[in-house]
Amino acid sequence: MAHDSSGTCIGWMSQRFAKFVPPLIVEAFAAREAISLTLRAGWEKVILEGDCESLFHLLRTNVDDNSASGPVVNEIRFLCSRISCAFSIVKRTGNCVAHILLDSQVCEWKAHLHHRLFL
């Protein structure tokens, strides 16, 4: 979900995977897509919020990640090097809109846009 500096929602996306994907990898895919869409929209600053502390730890520390999520984490780091990118951990209860979208019956890929496409 994307919102502007006043807190107004300007768009959201969700994706459902056909099979089980580990949560860290799903969070990494979502973060990569958000940063990619930020770049395509021409925005120069983003604050990525989420409740996956392990992902944000990997992104902040630049620790080599030799796990299955490593390639995606490295791609996020590269994309973030092109803009001003900050990370903010929110409690799961504070991330309820994202989880409502996640739990909704969304077919393969759906996006709702007000202005520009963003996650």
VEXTIMAR-867624 format. One line per field, with one value per atom (N, C-alpha, C, O): residue in three letters; residue number from 1; x, y, z; atom name. Coordinates in Angstrom, 3 decimals, padded with zeros to 6 digits. Atoms other than C-alpha are relative to their C-alpha. Example, Ala and Ser with C-alpha at 12.3 -4.5 7.8 and 13.67 -1.06 7.14 Angstrom:
BEGIN
r = c(ala / ala / ala / ala / ser / ser / ser / ser)
k = c(1 / 1 / 1 / 1 / 2 / 2 / 2 / 2)
x = c(000.890 / 012.300 / 000.900 / 001.936 / -000.820 / 013.670 / -000.770 / -000.261)
y = c(-001.190 / -004.500 / 001.200 / 001.181 / -001.190 / -001.060 / 001.090 / 002.198)
z = c(000.000 / 007.800 / 000.000 / 000.665 / -000.060 / 007.140 / 000.730 / 000.899)
a = c(N / CA / C / O / N / CA / C / O)
This chain:
BEGIN
r = c(met / met / met / met / ala / ala / ala / ala / his / his / his / his / asp / asp / asp / asp / ser / ser / ser / ser / ser / ser / ser / ser / gly / gly / gly / gly / thr / thr / thr / thr / cys / cys / cys / cys / ile / ile / ile / ile / gly / gly / gly / gly / trp / trp / trp / trp / met / met / met / met / ser / ser / ser / ser / gln / gln / gln / gln / arg / arg / arg / arg / phe / phe / phe / phe / ala / ala / ala / ala / lys / lys / lys / lys / phe / phe / phe / phe / val / val / val / val / pro / pro / pro / pro / pro / pro / pro / pro / leu / leu / leu / leu / ile / ile / ile / ile / val / val / val / val / glu / glu / glu / glu / ala / ala / ala / ala / phe / phe / phe / phe / ala / ala / ala / ala / ala / ala / ala / ala / arg / arg / arg / arg / glu / glu / glu / glu / ala / ala / ala / ala / ile / ile / ile / ile / ser / ser / ser / ser / leu / leu / leu / leu / thr / thr / thr / thr / leu / leu / leu / leu / arg / arg / arg / arg / ala / ala / ala / ala / gly / gly / gly / gly / trp / trp / trp / trp / glu / glu / glu / glu / lys / lys / lys / lys / val / val / val / val / ile / ile / ile / ile / leu / leu / leu / leu / glu / glu / glu / glu / gly / gly / gly / gly / asp / asp / asp / asp / cys / cys / cys / cys / glu / glu / glu / glu / ser / ser / ser / ser / leu / leu / leu / leu / phe / phe / phe / phe / his / his / his / his / leu / leu / leu / leu / leu / leu / leu / leu / arg / arg / arg / arg / thr / thr / thr / thr / asn / asn / asn / asn / val / val / val / val / asp / asp / asp / asp / asp / asp / asp / asp / asn / asn / asn / asn / ser / ser / ser / ser / ala / ala / ala / ala / ser / ser / ser / ser / gly / gly / gly / gly / pro / pro / pro / pro / val / val / val / val / val / val / val / val / asn / asn / asn / asn / glu / glu / glu / glu / ile / ile / ile / ile / arg / arg / arg / arg / phe / phe / phe / phe / leu / leu / leu / leu / cys / cys / cys / cys / ser / ser / ser / ser / arg / arg / arg / arg / ile / ile / ile / ile / ser / ser / ser / ser / cys / cys / cys / cys / ala / ala / ala / ala / phe / phe / phe / phe / ser / ser / ser / ser / ile / ile / ile / ile / val / val / val / val / lys / lys / lys / lys / arg / arg / arg / arg / thr / thr / thr / thr / gly / gly / gly / gly / asn / asn / asn / asn / cys / cys / cys / cys / val / val / val / val / ala / ala / ala / ala / his / his / his / his / ile / ile / ile / ile / leu / leu / leu / leu / leu / leu / leu / leu / asp / asp / asp / asp / ser / ser / ser / ser / gln / gln / gln / gln / val / val / val / val / cys / cys / cys / cys / glu / glu / glu / glu / trp / trp / trp / trp / lys / lys / lys / lys / ala / ala / ala / ala / his / his / his / his / leu / leu / leu / leu / his / his / his / his / his / his / his / his / arg / arg / arg / arg / leu / leu / leu / leu / phe / phe / phe / phe / leu / leu / leu / leu)
k = c(1 / 1 / 1 / 1 / 2 / 2 / 2 / 2 / 3 / 3 / 3 / 3 / 4 / 4 / 4 / 4 / 5 / 5 / 5 / 5 / 6 / 6 / 6 / 6 / 7 / 7 / 7 / 7 / 8 / 8 / 8 / 8 / 9 / 9 / 9 / 9 / 10 / 10 / 10 / 10 / 11 / 11 / 11 / 11 / 12 / 12 / 12 / 12 / 13 / 13 / 13 / 13 / 14 / 14 / 14 / 14 / 15 / 15 / 15 / 15 / 16 / 16 / 16 / 16 / 17 / 17 / 17 / 17 / 18 / 18 / 18 / 18 / 19 / 19 / 19 / 19 / 20 / 20 / 20 / 20 / 21 / 21 / 21 / 21 / 22 / 22 / 22 / 22 / 23 / 23 / 23 / 23 / 24 / 24 / 24 / 24 / 25 / 25 / 25 / 25 / 26 / 26 / 26 / 26 / 27 / 27 / 27 / 27 / 28 / 28 / 28 / 28 / 29 / 29 / 29 / 29 / 30 / 30 / 30 / 30 / 31 / 31 / 31 / 31 / 32 / 32 / 32 / 32 / 33 / 33 / 33 / 33 / 34 / 34 / 34 / 34 / 35 / 35 / 35 / 35 / 36 / 36 / 36 / 36 / 37 / 37 / 37 / 37 / 38 / 38 / 38 / 38 / 39 / 39 / 39 / 39 / 40 / 40 / 40 / 40 / 41 / 41 / 41 / 41 / 42 / 42 / 42 / 42 / 43 / 43 / 43 / 43 / 44 / 44 / 44 / 44 / 45 / 45 / 45 / 45 / 46 / 46 / 46 / 46 / 47 / 47 / 47 / 47 / 48 / 48 / 48 / 48 / 49 / 49 / 49 / 49 / 50 / 50 / 50 / 50 / 51 / 51 / 51 / 51 / 52 / 52 / 52 / 52 / 53 / 53 / 53 / 53 / 54 / 54 / 54 / 54 / 55 / 55 / 55 / 55 / 56 / 56 / 56 / 56 / 57 / 57 / 57 / 57 / 58 / 58 / 58 / 58 / 59 / 59 / 59 / 59 / 60 / 60 / 60 / 60 / 61 / 61 / 61 / 61 / 62 / 62 / 62 / 62 / 63 / 63 / 63 / 63 / 64 / 64 / 64 / 64 / 65 / 65 / 65 / 65 / 66 / 66 / 66 / 66 / 67 / 67 / 67 / 67 / 68 / 68 / 68 / 68 / 69 / 69 / 69 / 69 / 70 / 70 / 70 / 70 / 71 / 71 / 71 / 71 / 72 / 72 / 72 / 72 / 73 / 73 / 73 / 73 / 74 / 74 / 74 / 74 / 75 / 75 / 75 / 75 / 76 / 76 / 76 / 76 / 77 / 77 / 77 / 77 / 78 / 78 / 78 / 78 / 79 / 79 / 79 / 79 / 80 / 80 / 80 / 80 / 81 / 81 / 81 / 81 / 82 / 82 / 82 / 82 / 83 / 83 / 83 / 83 / 84 / 84 / 84 / 84 / 85 / 85 / 85 / 85 / 86 / 86 / 86 / 86 / 87 / 87 / 87 / 87 / 88 / 88 / 88 / 88 / 89 / 89 / 89 / 89 / 90 / 90 / 90 / 90 / 91 / 91 / 91 / 91 / 92 / 92 / 92 / 92 / 93 / 93 / 93 / 93 / 94 / 94 / 94 / 94 / 95 / 95 / 95 / 95 / 96 / 96 / 96 / 96 / 97 / 97 / 97 / 97 / 98 / 98 / 98 / 98 / 99 / 99 / 99 / 99 / 100 / 100 / 100 / 100 / 101 / 101 / 101 / 101 / 102 / 102 / 102 / 102 / 103 / 103 / 103 / 103 / 104 / 104 / 104 / 104 / 105 / 105 / 105 / 105 / 106 / 106 / 106 / 106 / 107 / 107 / 107 / 107 / 108 / 108 / 108 / 108 / 109 / 109 / 109 / 109 / 110 / 110 / 110 / 110 / 111 / 111 / 111 / 111 / 112 / 112 / 112 / 112 / 113 / 113 / 113 / 113 / 114 / 114 / 114 / 114 / 115 / 115 / 115 / 115 / 116 / 116 / 116 / 116 / 117 / 117 / 117 / 117 / 118 / 118 / 118 / 118 / 119 / 119 / 119 / 119)
x = c(000.848 / 000.000 / 000.898 / 001.905 / -000.759 / 001.312 / -000.866 / -002.060 / 000.707 / 000.372 / 000.946 / 002.165 / -000.817 / 001.565 / 000.358 / 000.017 / -000.492 / 003.105 / -001.118 / -000.887 / 001.122 / -000.345 / -000.749 / -001.686 / 000.632 / -001.316 / -001.110 / -001.726 / 001.046 / -003.742 / 000.473 / 001.550 / -000.341 / -003.734 / -000.041 / -001.020 / -000.044 / -002.652 / 000.053 / 000.057 / 000.048 / -002.606 / 000.406 / 001.002 / -000.417 / -002.115 / 000.092 / -000.506 / -000.133 / -001.140 / 000.015 / 000.376 / -000.154 / -001.358 / 000.243 / -000.151 / -000.288 / -000.180 / -000.173 / 000.258 / 000.172 / -001.149 / 000.903 / 000.938 / -000.890 / 001.367 / -000.734 / -001.554 / 000.692 / 000.245 / 000.409 / -000.366 / -000.452 / 002.295 / 000.646 / 000.800 / -000.592 / 003.903 / 001.350 / 002.216 / -001.268 / 006.678 / 000.310 / -000.561 / -000.346 / 008.568 / -000.271 / -000.041 / 000.378 / 007.433 / 001.105 / 000.817 / -001.091 / 010.875 / 000.135 / 000.376 / -000.116 / 010.975 / -001.187 / -001.013 / 001.176 / 007.420 / 000.186 / -000.088 / -000.248 / 008.321 / 001.068 / 000.952 / -001.065 / 011.491 / -000.537 / -000.201 / 000.613 / 009.509 / -000.829 / -000.752 / 000.844 / 007.054 / 000.848 / 000.528 / -000.889 / 009.863 / 000.668 / 000.768 / -000.635 / 011.618 / -000.985 / -000.628 / 001.008 / 008.400 / -000.314 / -000.478 / 000.276 / 007.728 / 001.104 / 000.821 / -001.124 / 011.196 / 000.039 / 000.280 / 000.022 / 010.979 / -001.072 / -000.825 / 001.089 / 007.644 / 000.285 / -000.098 / -000.418 / 009.010 / 000.904 / 000.728 / -000.918 / 011.790 / -000.743 / -000.497 / 000.745 / 009.394 / -000.909 / -001.158 / 000.872 / 007.115 / 000.803 / 000.233 / -000.845 / 010.083 / 000.139 / 000.642 / -000.134 / 009.912 / 001.436 / 002.096 / -001.395 / 013.220 / 000.173 / 001.301 / -000.076 / 012.373 / -001.112 / -002.255 / 000.996 / 010.611 / 000.348 / 001.517 / -000.151 / 010.081 / -000.759 / -001.983 / 000.591 / 009.460 / -000.364 / 000.508 / 000.480 / 007.332 / -000.441 / -001.008 / 000.427 / 006.729 / 000.223 / 000.819 / -000.134 / 006.593 / 000.992 / 001.036 / -000.981 / 009.357 / 001.371 / 002.181 / -001.251 / 012.214 / 001.227 / 002.245 / -001.176 / 014.541 / 000.392 / 001.583 / -000.318 / 014.289 / 000.647 / 001.672 / -000.552 / 014.903 / 001.389 / 002.241 / -001.338 / 017.858 / 001.008 / 002.090 / -000.888 / 019.397 / 000.256 / 001.384 / -000.150 / 018.775 / 000.831 / 001.590 / -000.730 / 020.203 / 001.460 / 002.302 / -001.352 / 023.331 / 000.914 / 002.127 / -000.791 / 024.486 / 000.745 / 001.792 / -000.570 / 025.277 / -000.280 / -001.390 / 000.219 / 025.786 / -001.069 / -001.019 / 001.092 / 022.673 / 000.161 / -000.099 / -000.208 / 023.465 / -001.219 / -001.149 / 001.224 / 019.912 / -000.720 / -000.227 / 000.804 / 017.234 / -000.439 / -000.696 / 000.423 / 016.282 / 001.148 / 000.911 / -001.176 / 019.828 / -000.026 / 000.239 / 000.018 / 019.475 / -001.020 / -000.748 / 001.018 / 016.278 / 000.463 / 000.298 / -000.515 / 017.829 / 001.078 / 001.089 / -001.051 / 020.855 / -000.578 / -000.082 / 000.643 / 018.592 / -000.665 / -000.599 / 000.611 / 016.682 / 001.072 / 000.878 / -001.094 / 019.977 / 000.458 / 000.684 / -000.416 / 020.988 / -001.024 / -000.659 / 001.050 / 017.643 / -000.039 / -000.215 / 000.023 / 017.745 / 001.196 / 001.132 / -001.171 / 021.185 / -000.255 / 000.523 / 000.313 / 019.541 / -000.919 / -001.102 / 000.911 / 017.119 / 000.245 / 001.042 / -000.034 / 016.714 / -001.010 / -002.218 / 000.848 / 015.364 / 000.235 / 001.371 / -000.079 / 014.611 / -000.934 / -001.870 / 000.793 / 013.153 / -000.582 / 000.108 / 000.681 / 010.633 / -000.792 / -001.671 / 000.719 / 009.443 / -001.259 / -001.213 / 001.267 / 005.800 / -000.502 / -000.241 / 000.587 / 003.997 / -001.045 / -001.664 / 000.986 / 001.785 / -001.373 / -002.115 / 001.294 / -001.227 / -000.078 / -001.168 / -000.032 / -000.131 / 000.033 / -000.053 / -000.092 / 000.116 / -001.276 / -001.250 / 001.228 / -003.502 / -000.575 / -001.141 / 000.569 / -004.524 / 000.682 / 000.021 / -000.729 / -001.791 / -000.448 / -000.569 / 000.417 / -002.902 / -001.449 / -001.801 / 001.366 / -006.548 / 000.038 / -000.677 / -000.147 / -005.525 / 000.535 / 000.089 / -000.592 / -003.434 / -001.038 / -001.042 / 000.997 / -006.349 / -001.201 / -002.002 / 001.153 / -008.833 / 000.146 / 001.240 / -000.012 / -009.757 / 000.460 / -000.349 / -000.564 / -007.452 / 000.492 / 001.268 / -000.493 / -006.912 / 001.416 / 001.854 / -001.405 / -003.394 / 000.642 / 001.619 / -000.645 / -002.587 / -001.075 / -001.866 / 001.008 / -004.715 / 000.612 / 001.382 / -000.503 / -003.922 / -001.144 / -002.020 / 000.970 / -006.007 / 000.802 / 001.698 / -000.815 / -004.695 / -000.823 / -001.918 / 000.594 / -005.583 / 000.799 / 000.221 / -000.852 / -002.633 / 001.042 / 000.953 / -001.077 / 000.457 / 000.073 / -000.306 / -000.119 / 001.137 / 001.114 / 002.236 / -000.970 / 002.930 / -000.487 / -001.674 / 000.380 / 002.952 / -000.138 / -000.454)
y = c(-001.159 / 000.000 / 001.227 / 001.257 / -001.247 / 003.464 / 001.128 / 001.210 / -001.198 / 006.653 / 001.178 / 001.021 / -001.200 / 010.204 / 000.513 / -000.108 / -000.526 / 012.379 / 000.402 / 000.539 / -000.337 / 013.309 / -001.241 / -001.130 / 001.242 / 009.639 / -000.482 / -001.511 / 000.388 / 009.495 / -001.167 / -001.114 / 001.161 / 006.131 / 000.414 / 000.992 / -000.328 / 006.566 / -001.249 / -001.149 / 001.221 / 002.926 / -001.215 / -001.106 / 001.237 / -000.690 / -001.101 / -001.029 / 001.188 / -003.985 / -001.214 / -001.122 / 001.259 / -007.579 / -001.103 / -001.001 / 001.134 / -010.854 / -001.265 / -001.327 / 001.282 / -014.400 / -001.011 / -001.085 / 001.016 / -017.197 / -001.335 / -001.663 / 001.259 / -020.555 / -001.088 / -002.009 / 001.014 / -022.562 / 000.693 / 001.914 / -000.558 / -022.081 / 000.641 / 000.028 / -000.713 / -019.503 / 000.492 / 001.065 / -000.436 / -018.789 / 001.493 / 002.297 / -001.393 / -015.538 / 001.021 / 002.091 / -000.945 / -013.870 / 000.286 / 001.427 / -000.185 / -014.411 / 000.796 / 001.650 / -000.771 / -013.110 / 001.474 / 002.351 / -001.388 / -009.977 / 000.643 / 001.814 / -000.530 / -009.561 / 000.307 / 001.343 / -000.265 / -009.879 / 001.285 / 002.112 / -001.196 / -007.234 / 001.260 / 002.274 / -001.158 / -004.873 / 000.336 / 001.504 / -000.232 / -005.330 / 000.647 / 001.574 / -000.565 / -004.596 / 001.445 / 002.292 / -001.373 / -001.497 / 000.952 / 002.044 / -000.861 / -000.081 / 000.142 / 001.236 / -000.064 / -000.962 / 000.960 / 001.757 / -000.881 / 000.804 / 001.448 / 002.370 / -001.351 / 003.801 / 000.604 / 001.758 / -000.476 / 004.108 / 000.295 / 001.321 / -000.215 / 003.725 / 001.218 / 001.883 / -001.164 / 006.404 / 001.297 / 002.386 / -001.191 / 008.775 / 000.629 / 001.745 / -000.534 / 009.227 / -000.169 / -001.148 / 000.027 / 009.967 / -000.393 / -000.568 / 000.312 / 009.122 / -000.973 / -000.813 / 000.964 / 006.173 / -000.451 / -000.605 / 000.636 / 004.884 / -001.309 / -001.325 / 001.325 / 001.168 / -000.469 / -000.626 / 000.435 / 000.044 / -001.452 / -001.889 / 001.385 / -003.523 / -000.597 / 000.023 / 000.663 / -006.007 / -001.158 / -001.950 / 001.083 / -008.356 / 000.502 / 000.975 / -000.503 / -007.467 / -000.655 / 000.009 / 000.693 / -010.097 / 000.561 / 000.667 / -000.592 / -008.585 / 001.367 / 001.653 / -001.333 / -005.041 / -000.063 / 000.779 / 000.173 / -006.269 / -000.302 / 000.284 / 000.329 / -007.807 / 001.222 / 001.440 / -001.162 / -004.635 / 001.104 / 001.793 / -001.069 / -002.292 / -000.330 / 000.567 / 000.361 / -004.245 / -000.391 / -000.483 / 000.448 / -005.314 / -001.297 / -001.543 / 001.311 / -008.751 / -000.894 / -000.895 / 000.935 / -011.344 / -001.004 / -001.602 / 000.934 / -013.455 / -001.145 / -000.989 / 001.168 / -016.900 / -000.909 / -002.028 / 000.796 / -018.125 / 000.177 / 000.850 / -000.104 / -018.452 / 001.429 / 001.790 / -001.394 / -014.811 / 000.913 / 002.064 / -000.814 / -013.568 / 000.772 / 001.974 / -000.740 / -012.698 / 001.147 / 002.215 / -001.053 / -010.717 / 001.129 / 002.303 / -001.004 / -008.928 / 000.838 / 002.062 / -000.746 / -007.986 / 000.931 / 002.041 / -000.852 / -006.653 / 001.211 / 002.320 / -001.118 / -004.532 / 001.011 / 002.217 / -000.902 / -003.111 / 000.830 / 002.034 / -000.723 / -002.208 / 001.062 / 002.205 / -000.957 / -000.557 / 001.169 / 002.319 / -001.057 / 001.375 / 000.937 / 002.078 / -000.867 / 002.722 / 001.107 / 002.056 / -000.974 / 004.686 / 001.116 / 002.103 / -001.004 / 006.664 / 000.130 / -000.610 / -000.114 / 007.842 / -000.998 / -000.840 / 001.088 / 004.734 / -000.235 / -000.436 / 000.276 / 004.247 / -001.162 / -001.445 / 001.150 / 001.272 / 000.261 / 000.758 / -000.220 / 001.422 / -001.247 / -001.686 / 001.177 / -001.561 / 000.465 / 001.324 / -000.274 / -001.408 / -001.304 / -002.385 / 001.194 / -003.797 / -000.571 / 000.153 / 000.659 / -006.308 / 000.641 / 000.762 / -000.639 / -004.617 / 001.350 / 001.798 / -001.270 / -001.342 / -000.179 / 000.796 / 000.324 / -003.068 / -000.718 / -001.538 / 000.774 / -004.242 / 000.138 / -000.826 / -000.157 / -002.796 / -000.947 / -001.572 / 000.919 / -004.771 / -001.433 / -002.202 / 001.368 / -007.936 / -000.259 / -001.390 / 000.152 / -007.335 / -000.263 / -001.130 / 000.230 / -007.075 / -001.397 / -002.080 / 001.321 / -010.215 / -001.096 / -002.077 / 001.016 / -012.164 / 000.031 / -000.903 / -000.085 / -010.975 / -001.019 / -001.513 / 000.972 / -013.257 / 000.679 / 000.980 / -000.674 / -011.673 / -001.050 / -001.932 / 000.899 / -013.533 / 000.405 / 001.515 / -000.130 / -013.892 / 001.369 / 001.447 / -001.311 / -010.163 / 001.065 / 001.038 / -001.039 / -007.140 / 001.290 / 001.274 / -001.292 / -003.479 / 001.006 / 000.989 / -001.083 / -000.537 / 001.291 / 001.450 / -001.190 / 002.846 / 001.262 / 001.352 / -001.331 / 006.413 / 000.904 / 001.602 / -000.868 / 008.174 / -000.834 / -001.027 / 000.765 / 006.094 / -001.362 / -001.528 / 001.357 / 002.415 / -000.099 / 000.335 / 000.151 / 001.610 / -001.073 / -001.401 / 001.038 / -001.053 / 000.587 / -000.130)
z = c(000.000 / 000.000 / 000.000 / 000.708 / 000.053 / -000.822 / 000.519 / 000.231 / -000.430 / 000.897 / -000.102 / -000.041 / 000.115 / 000.524 / 001.391 / 002.399 / -001.276 / 003.237 / 000.952 / 002.153 / -000.880 / 004.549 / 000.485 / 001.276 / -000.422 / 004.983 / -000.902 / -000.627 / 000.937 / 002.065 / -000.869 / -001.463 / 000.829 / 000.303 / -001.475 / -001.946 / 001.424 / -003.306 / -000.875 / -002.102 / 000.788 / -004.344 / 000.800 / 001.872 / -000.634 / -003.449 / -001.029 / -002.102 / 000.842 / -004.977 / 000.906 / 002.079 / -000.716 / -003.897 / -001.020 / -002.182 / 000.867 / -005.323 / 000.822 / 001.974 / -000.664 / -004.421 / -000.703 / -001.931 / 000.549 / -004.878 / -000.089 / 000.768 / 000.245 / -006.260 / 000.996 / 001.252 / -000.948 / -003.760 / 001.194 / 001.202 / -001.209 / -000.368 / -000.314 / -000.938 / 000.099 / -000.342 / 001.412 / 002.066 / -001.359 / 002.911 / 000.202 / -000.702 / -000.265 / 004.562 / -000.281 / -000.817 / 000.256 / 004.369 / -001.492 / -001.887 / 001.447 / 000.617 / -000.535 / -001.404 / 000.419 / 000.166 / 000.352 / -000.468 / -000.423 / 002.159 / -000.876 / -001.240 / 000.861 / 000.083 / -001.398 / -001.972 / 001.313 / -003.184 / 000.051 / -000.858 / -000.129 / -001.953 / 000.102 / -000.518 / -000.141 / -000.936 / -001.333 / -001.707 / 001.307 / -004.287 / -000.964 / -001.692 / 000.905 / -006.163 / 000.373 / -000.505 / -000.450 / -004.056 / -000.438 / -000.932 / 000.398 / -004.717 / -001.520 / -002.032 / 001.472 / -008.430 / -000.499 / -001.405 / 000.409 / -008.755 / 000.382 / -000.338 / -000.398 / -006.860 / -001.063 / -001.456 / 001.038 / -009.420 / -001.297 / -001.932 / 001.246 / -012.364 / 000.088 / -000.918 / -000.174 / -010.903 / 000.041 / -000.026 / -000.026 / -010.725 / 001.375 / 001.503 / -001.345 / -006.976 / 000.463 / 000.115 / -000.425 / -005.316 / 001.458 / 001.920 / -001.419 / -001.711 / 000.362 / -000.065 / -000.453 / -000.102 / 001.419 / 001.773 / -001.310 / 003.411 / -000.104 / -000.237 / 000.116 / 003.251 / 001.407 / 002.261 / -001.300 / 006.192 / -000.079 / -001.080 / -000.048 / 007.216 / 001.366 / 002.247 / -001.293 / 010.040 / -000.020 / 000.922 / 000.112 / 008.850 / 000.466 / -000.330 / -000.576 / 011.195 / -000.615 / -000.812 / 000.543 / 009.733 / -001.367 / -001.660 / 001.298 / 006.231 / 000.184 / -000.434 / -000.201 / 007.456 / 000.630 / 000.345 / -000.574 / 009.510 / -001.113 / -001.152 / 001.121 / 006.382 / -000.881 / -001.324 / 000.874 / 004.373 / 000.656 / -000.026 / -000.699 / 007.018 / 000.233 / 000.219 / -000.412 / 007.875 / -001.145 / -000.958 / 001.145 / 004.412 / 000.265 / -000.334 / -000.277 / 005.842 / -001.197 / -001.730 / 001.098 / 003.122 / 000.390 / 001.464 / -000.241 / 002.880 / -000.985 / -002.178 / 000.855 / 001.533 / -000.044 / -000.553 / 000.007 / 002.011 / -001.338 / -002.242 / 001.226 / -000.653 / -000.272 / -001.420 / 000.189 / -000.068 / -000.421 / -000.788 / 000.288 / -000.731 / -001.311 / -001.305 / 001.268 / -004.435 / -000.008 / -000.558 / -000.035 / -003.806 / 000.919 / 000.587 / -000.931 / -000.812 / -000.679 / -000.542 / 000.707 / -002.921 / -001.063 / -001.258 / 001.005 / -005.670 / 000.660 / 000.130 / -000.730 / -003.134 / 000.389 / 000.236 / -000.380 / -001.863 / -001.194 / -001.072 / 001.206 / -005.417 / -000.380 / -000.654 / 000.360 / -006.175 / 000.984 / 000.581 / -001.022 / -002.892 / -000.121 / 000.338 / 000.164 / -003.778 / -001.022 / -001.116 / 001.046 / -006.603 / 000.468 / -000.244 / -000.549 / -004.378 / 001.496 / 002.072 / -001.453 / -000.815 / 000.560 / 000.387 / -000.465 / 000.879 / 001.485 / 001.914 / -001.434 / 004.576 / 000.314 / -000.434 / -000.412 / 006.415 / 001.375 / 002.265 / -001.270 / 009.230 / 000.376 / -000.365 / -000.478 / 011.239 / 000.722 / 001.603 / -000.669 / 012.235 / 000.606 / 000.078 / -000.604 / 014.546 / -000.942 / -001.722 / 000.872 / 012.817 / 000.156 / -000.819 / -000.213 / 014.403 / -000.700 / -001.054 / 000.711 / 012.786 / -001.497 / -002.244 / 001.419 / 009.428 / -000.444 / -001.362 / 000.203 / 009.442 / -001.401 / -001.917 / 001.349 / 006.062 / -000.973 / -001.803 / 000.879 / 004.310 / 000.223 / -000.731 / -000.282 / 006.063 / -000.401 / -000.734 / 000.499 / 005.190 / -001.506 / -002.009 / 001.440 / 001.531 / -000.265 / -001.187 / 000.158 / 001.930 / 000.174 / -000.570 / -000.298 / 003.384 / -000.936 / -000.948 / 000.901 / 000.760 / -001.134 / -001.406 / 001.095 / -002.097 / -001.290 / -002.168 / 001.162 / -004.648 / -000.980 / -000.612 / 001.024 / -007.886 / -000.366 / -000.067 / 000.356 / -009.245 / 000.225 / 000.970 / -000.116 / -009.490 / -000.119 / -001.063 / 000.063 / -008.753 / 000.511 / 001.471 / -000.449 / -008.405 / 000.011 / -000.854 / -000.094 / -007.324 / 000.021 / 000.850 / 000.147 / -008.332 / 000.108 / -000.447 / -000.009 / -007.500 / -000.938 / -001.771 / 000.821 / -009.128 / -000.737 / -001.949 / 000.614 / -009.749 / 000.664 / 001.823 / -000.502 / -009.327 / 001.020 / 000.760 / -001.080 / -006.094 / 000.929 / 000.934 / -000.955 / -003.428 / 001.371 / 002.321)
a = c(N / CA / C / O / N / CA / C / O / N / CA / C / O / N / CA / C / O / N / CA / C / O / N / CA / C / O / N / CA / C / O / N / CA / C / O / N / CA / C / O / N / CA / C / O / N / CA / C / O / N / CA / C / O / N / CA / C / O / N / CA / C / O / N / CA / C / O / N / CA / C / O / N / CA / C / O / N / CA / C / O / N / CA / C / O / N / CA / C / O / N / CA / C / O / N / CA / C / O / N / CA / C / O / N / CA / C / O / N / CA / C / O / N / CA / C / O / N / CA / C / O / N / CA / C / O / N / CA / C / O / N / CA / C / O / N / CA / C / O / N / CA / C / O / N / CA / C / O / N / CA / C / O / N / CA / C / O / N / CA / C / O / N / CA / C / O / N / CA / C / O / N / CA / C / O / N / CA / C / O / N / CA / C / O / N / CA / C / O / N / CA / C / O / N / CA / C / O / N / CA / C / O / N / CA / C / O / N / CA / C / O / N / CA / C / O / N / CA / C / O / N / CA / C / O / N / CA / C / O / N / CA / C / O / N / CA / C / O / N / CA / C / O / N / CA / C / O / N / CA / C / O / N / CA / C / O / N / CA / C / O / N / CA / C / O / N / CA / C / O / N / CA / C / O / N / CA / C / O / N / CA / C / O / N / CA / C / O / N / CA / C / O / N / CA / C / O / N / CA / C / O / N / CA / C / O / N / CA / C / O / N / CA / C / O / N / CA / C / O / N / CA / C / O / N / CA / C / O / N / CA / C / O / N / CA / C / O / N / CA / C / O / N / CA / C / O / N / CA / C / O / N / CA / C / O / N / CA / C / O / N / CA / C / O / N / CA / C / O / N / CA / C / O / N / CA / C / O / N / CA / C / O / N / CA / C / O / N / CA / C / O / N / CA / C / O / N / CA / C / O / N / CA / C / O / N / CA / C / O / N / CA / C / O / N / CA / C / O / N / CA / C / O / N / CA / C / O / N / CA / C / O / N / CA / C / O / N / CA / C / O / N / CA / C / O / N / CA / C / O / N / CA / C / O / N / CA / C / O / N / CA / C / O / N / CA / C / O / N / CA / C / O / N / CA / C / O / N / CA / C / O / N / CA / C / O / N / CA / C / O / N / CA / C / O / N / CA / C / O / N / CA / C / O / N / CA / C / O / N / CA / C / O / N / CA / C / O / N / CA / C / O / N / CA / C / O / N / CA / C / O / N / CA / C / O)
